[in-house]
């Protein structure tokens, strides 16, 4: 196919475009220097506009000469380029025709390769299919003719092994959210994320349990204090009732004492009202003292109250 390159000949004659560059440059410097730093007043603005128009006209004419020279210079190349492109385009038809056949062959090869990959996947995936659907782990490089089926199998077995180990590791964690962690692992195949999910849950759970434990402890302490306060209140009520009863009892004793004194006074009065010549001793026998023994069951405080009463009515007693 190199015959064309052998017969083609391209001849380029080195030429140059000559013009009086230095002369024109010097002329421009001379005529343009008078405008450098020129200042125009309101009265001369019209003249300034005229000068700018003339300068732009000359500039455009000079640029036109450049464009004309370039077109003339490019004419031989443009003619050569047009013919060369025509020759180059002649290759397109056989290239496209043959290339279509090559692409068709490659597509058939890829389709056959895909079928082999799918069958291989079904053979080796085992119980990891729910975690590793083929479309999730498929690698387009497997379709390349240079990538052997042995290499594809090695890739598949590697990802299956690592996934099996990851599932076993997650499942072995003692947590009630293992199933949720496995669901998350199905999505991203990241054992790091799955373990982090479980650890975060367990941490939050521990914090919640600790707070609940503290709450229960505070509740128990509150109830205990309430029970203590309740017992104290009951004791206060009991003591108040006992005090009231004691007050009532002392009042009854005092009342009895008063009644006893009044009875004794009446008795003595009746004795004194007897005739003088009666036996005086016989008169006092009516109110003579007698000895009596009582067995009393009472607290020390109550016994003290009894003694106070006995002393107040003049009863002689002996406490054993």
C-alpha positions as CSV (number, residue, x, y, z in Angstrom):
1,X,0.0,0.0,0.0
2,X,3.0,2.3,0.0
3,X,3.1,2.5,-3.8
4,X,1.2,5.9,-3.7
5,X,3.8,7.4,-1.4
6,X,6.5,6.2,-3.7
7,X,5.0,7.8,-6.9
8,X,3.7,11.1,-5.4
9,X,5.9,14.1,-5.9
10,X,5.5,17.5,-4.3
11,X,7.7,20.4,-5.4
12,X,7.9,23.6,-3.4
13,X,9.8,26.5,-4.9
14,X,11.1,28.7,-2.1
15,X,9.9,32.2,-2.9
16,X,9.4,35.4,-0.9
17,X,7.2,38.4,-1.0
18,X,9.2,41.5,-1.4
19,X,8.1,45.1,-0.6
20,X,9.7,48.3,0.5
21,X,9.1,47.7,4.2
22,X,11.8,50.0,5.6
23,X,10.8,52.9,3.3
24,X,7.1,52.6,4.2
25,X,7.9,52.3,7.9
26,X,10.1,55.4,7.8
27,X,7.4,57.3,5.9
28,X,4.7,56.3,8.5
29,X,6.9,57.3,11.4
30,X,7.4,60.7,9.8
31,X,3.8,61.5,9.0
32,X,2.3,60.0,12.2
33,X,4.6,61.5,14.7
34,X,2.9,64.9,14.4
35,X,-0.3,63.3,15.8
36,X,1.4,61.9,18.9
37,X,0.3,63.9,21.9
38,X,-2.0,66.1,19.8
39,X,-4.6,68.0,21.8
40,X,-7.8,69.1,20.2
41,X,-10.3,71.7,21.6
42,X,-14.0,71.9,21.3
43,X,-13.6,74.1,18.3
44,X,-11.3,71.6,16.5
45,X,-13.2,68.4,17.2
46,X,-14.5,68.3,13.7
47,X,-10.9,68.4,12.3
48,X,-10.0,65.6,14.8
49,X,-12.8,63.4,13.4
50,X,-11.6,64.0,9.8
51,X,-8.0,63.1,10.7
52,X,-9.1,59.8,12.4
53,X,-11.2,58.9,9.3
54,X,-8.2,59.5,7.0
55,X,-5.9,57.5,9.2
56,X,-8.3,54.6,9.4
57,X,-8.8,54.7,5.6
58,X,-5.0,54.4,5.0
59,X,-4.7,51.7,7.6
60,X,-7.5,49.7,5.9
61,X,-5.9,50.1,2.5
62,X,-2.6,48.9,3.8
63,X,-4.3,45.9,5.4
64,X,-6.0,45.2,2.1
65,X,-2.6,45.0,0.4
66,X,-1.6,42.4,3.0
67,X,-4.7,40.3,2.4
68,X,-4.3,40.5,-1.4
69,X,-0.7,39.4,-1.1
70,X,-1.7,36.5,1.2
71,X,-4.3,35.3,-1.3
72,X,-1.9,35.4,-4.2
73,X,0.7,33.6,-2.1
74,X,-1.8,30.9,-1.0
75,X,-3.3,30.2,-4.4
76,X,-0.7,27.5,-5.3
77,X,-1.2,25.9,-1.9
78,X,-5.0,26.1,-2.0
79,X,-4.9,24.4,-5.4
80,X,-2.6,21.7,-4.1
81,X,-4.7,21.2,-0.9
82,X,-7.9,20.8,-2.9
83,X,-6.5,18.2,-5.1
84,X,-4.7,16.4,-2.2
85,X,-8.0,16.3,-0.3
86,X,-9.7,14.8,-3.3
87,X,-7.1,12.0,-3.5
88,X,-7.3,11.4,0.3
89,X,-11.1,11.1,0.1
90,X,-10.7,8.3,-2.3
91,X,-9.6,6.1,0.6
92,X,-12.9,6.5,2.5
93,X,-15.0,4.1,0.5
94,X,-12.8,0.9,1.0
95,X,-12.0,2.0,4.5
96,X,-15.6,2.3,5.6
97,X,-16.6,-0.9,3.8
98,X,-13.8,-3.0,5.4
99,X,-14.2,-1.3,8.8
100,X,-17.8,-2.2,8.9
101,X,-16.9,-5.8,8.6
102,X,-14.2,-5.5,11.2
103,X,-16.7,-3.8,13.6
104,X,-19.3,-6.5,12.9
105,X,-16.7,-9.2,13.7
106,X,-15.7,-7.4,17.0
107,X,-19.3,-7.0,18.0
108,X,-19.9,-10.7,17.4
109,X,-16.8,-11.5,19.4
110,X,-18.0,-9.2,22.3
111,X,-21.4,-10.8,22.3
112,X,-19.8,-14.3,22.4
113,X,-17.5,-13.1,25.2
114,X,-20.5,-11.7,27.2
115,X,-22.3,-15.0,26.9
116,X,-19.2,-16.8,28.3
117,X,-18.9,-14.3,31.1
118,X,-22.5,-14.7,32.0
119,X,-22.2,-18.5,32.1
120,X,-19.0,-18.3,34.1
121,X,-20.7,-15.9,36.6
122,X,-23.6,-18.3,37.1
123,X,-21.1,-21.1,37.7
124,X,-19.1,-19.4,40.4
125,X,-21.4,-16.9,42.1
126,X,-23.0,-19.3,44.6
127,X,-25.1,-17.7,47.4
128,X,-23.5,-14.3,46.8
129,X,-25.8,-13.5,43.9
130,X,-28.0,-11.2,46.0
131,X,-24.9,-9.2,47.0
132,X,-23.2,-9.3,43.6
133,X,-25.5,-9.1,40.7
134,X,-23.5,-9.3,37.5
135,X,-24.4,-5.8,36.3
136,X,-23.1,-4.4,39.5
137,X,-19.6,-5.9,39.2
138,X,-19.4,-6.1,35.4
139,X,-16.1,-4.7,34.0
140,X,-16.0,-3.6,30.3
141,X,-12.4,-4.6,30.1
142,X,-13.5,-8.3,30.3
143,X,-14.9,-7.9,26.7
144,X,-11.5,-7.0,25.3
145,X,-10.0,-9.8,23.1
146,X,-6.7,-9.5,25.0
147,X,-8.5,-10.2,28.4
148,X,-8.7,-13.9,28.8
149,X,-11.6,-15.8,30.4
150,X,-9.0,-17.1,32.9
151,X,-8.4,-13.5,34.0
152,X,-12.2,-12.9,34.1
153,X,-12.6,-15.9,36.4
154,X,-9.8,-14.7,38.7
155,X,-11.5,-11.3,39.0
156,X,-14.9,-12.9,39.8
157,X,-13.5,-15.3,42.3
158,X,-11.6,-12.5,44.0
159,X,-14.7,-10.3,44.5
160,X,-16.8,-13.3,45.5
161,X,-14.3,-14.3,48.2
162,X,-13.9,-10.8,49.6
163,X,-17.7,-10.4,49.7
164,X,-18.2,-13.7,51.4
165,X,-15.7,-12.8,54.1
166,X,-17.4,-9.4,54.5
167,X,-20.8,-10.9,54.9
168,X,-19.5,-13.4,57.4
169,X,-17.8,-10.7,59.4
170,X,-21.0,-8.5,59.5
171,X,-23.2,-11.5,60.4
172,X,-21.0,-12.4,63.3
173,X,-21.4,-9.0,65.0
174,X,-23.6,-9.2,68.0
175,X,-26.2,-6.6,67.1
176,X,-29.9,-6.5,66.4
177,X,-29.3,-4.4,63.3
178,X,-27.1,-6.9,61.5
179,X,-29.8,-7.4,58.9
180,X,-30.0,-3.7,58.2
181,X,-26.2,-3.5,57.9
182,X,-26.3,-6.4,55.4
183,X,-28.9,-4.5,53.4
184,X,-26.7,-1.5,53.4
185,X,-23.7,-3.7,52.3
186,X,-25.8,-4.9,49.4
187,X,-26.0,-1.3,48.1
188,X,-22.4,-0.2,48.4
189,X,-20.4,-3.3,49.1
190,X,-18.5,-1.4,51.8
191,X,-17.8,-3.5,54.9
192,X,-16.4,-0.3,56.5
193,X,-19.7,1.5,56.2
194,X,-21.6,-1.6,57.4
195,X,-19.5,-2.0,60.5
196,X,-19.7,1.8,61.2
197,X,-23.5,1.6,60.9
198,X,-23.6,-1.2,63.6
199,X,-21.1,0.6,65.8
200,X,-23.0,3.8,65.7
201,X,-26.2,2.0,66.4
202,X,-24.7,0.2,69.4
203,X,-23.2,3.5,70.7
204,X,-26.6,5.2,70.5
205,X,-28.3,2.2,72.1
206,X,-25.8,2.3,75.0
207,X,-26.4,6.0,75.5
208,X,-30.2,5.5,75.5
209,X,-29.9,2.6,77.9
210,X,-27.7,4.6,80.2
211,X,-30.1,7.5,80.1
212,X,-33.0,5.1,80.8
213,X,-31.0,3.6,83.7
214,X,-30.3,7.0,85.1
215,X,-34.0,8.0,84.7
216,X,-35.1,4.8,86.5
217,X,-32.6,5.5,89.3
218,X,-33.9,9.0,89.6
219,X,-37.5,7.8,89.6
220,X,-36.7,5.2,92.3
221,X,-35.0,7.9,94.4
222,X,-38.0,10.2,93.9
223,X,-40.3,7.4,95.1
224,X,-38.1,6.6,98.0
225,X,-38.1,10.2,99.1
226,X,-41.8,10.4,98.7
227,X,-42.2,7.2,100.8
228,X,-40.0,8.8,103.5
229,X,-41.9,12.0,103.4
230,X,-45.2,10.0,103.5
231,X,-43.9,8.1,106.5
232,X,-42.8,11.3,108.2
233,X,-46.2,12.8,107.5
234,X,-48.0,9.7,108.9
235,X,-45.7,9.9,112.0
236,X,-46.5,13.5,112.4
237,X,-50.2,12.8,112.1
238,X,-49.9,9.9,114.6
239,X,-47.9,12.0,117.0
240,X,-50.5,14.8,116.7
241,X,-53.3,12.3,117.3
242,X,-51.4,10.9,120.3
243,X,-50.7,14.4,121.6
244,X,-54.4,15.3,121.2
245,X,-55.4,12.1,123.0
246,X,-52.9,12.7,125.7
247,X,-54.2,16.3,126.1
248,X,-57.7,14.9,126.3
249,X,-56.6,12.2,128.8
250,X,-54.8,14.8,131.0
251,X,-57.8,17.0,130.8
252,X,-60.0,14.1,131.9
253,X,-57.5,13.4,134.8
254,X,-57.5,17.0,135.8
255,X,-61.3,17.0,135.6
256,X,-61.4,13.8,137.7
257,X,-58.9,15.4,140.2
258,X,-61.1,18.5,140.5
259,X,-64.1,16.3,141.0
260,X,-62.3,14.3,143.6
261,X,-61.2,17.4,145.5
262,X,-64.7,18.7,145.4
263,X,-66.0,15.4,146.8
264,X,-63.3,15.3,149.5
265,X,-64.1,18.9,150.5
266,X,-67.8,18.0,150.7
267,X,-67.0,15.0,152.8
268,X,-64.8,17.1,155.1
269,X,-67.4,19.7,155.3
270,X,-69.9,17.1,156.4
271,X,-67.5,15.9,159.1
272,X,-66.9,19.3,160.5
273,X,-70.6,19.9,160.6
274,X,-71.1,17.0,163.1
275,X,-71.5,17.8,166.8
276,X,-68.3,18.7,168.7
277,X,-68.9,16.1,171.3
278,X,-68.9,13.3,168.8
279,X,-65.8,11.2,168.6
280,X,-63.4,13.3,166.3
281,X,-61.5,10.2,165.2
282,X,-64.8,8.6,164.2
283,X,-65.5,11.7,162.1
284,X,-62.3,11.4,160.2
285,X,-62.8,7.7,159.5
286,X,-65.3,8.7,156.9
287,X,-62.5,10.1,154.9
288,X,-59.8,7.9,156.3
289,X,-57.0,6.8,153.9
290,X,-56.9,3.3,152.6
291,X,-54.1,1.4,150.9
292,X,-54.7,0.2,147.3
293,X,-52.4,-1.6,144.8
294,X,-52.7,-0.9,141.1
295,X,-50.8,-2.5,138.2
296,X,-50.4,0.2,135.6
297,X,-49.1,-0.4,132.0
298,X,-47.9,2.9,130.5
299,X,-44.9,4.7,129.0
300,X,-42.4,6.6,131.1
301,X,-44.0,9.8,129.9
302,X,-47.4,8.6,130.9
303,X,-46.2,7.5,134.3
304,X,-44.7,10.9,134.9
305,X,-48.1,12.4,134.1
306,X,-49.8,10.0,136.6
307,X,-47.3,11.0,139.3
308,X,-47.8,14.7,138.6
309,X,-51.5,14.1,139.0
310,X,-51.1,12.1,142.2
311,X,-48.9,14.7,143.7
312,X,-51.4,17.4,142.7
313,X,-54.2,15.8,144.7
314,X,-52.0,14.9,147.6
315,X,-52.1,11.1,147.2
316,X,-49.1,9.4,148.7
317,X,-47.7,6.7,146.5
318,X,-44.6,4.5,146.1
319,X,-43.3,3.6,142.7
320,X,-41.7,0.2,142.5
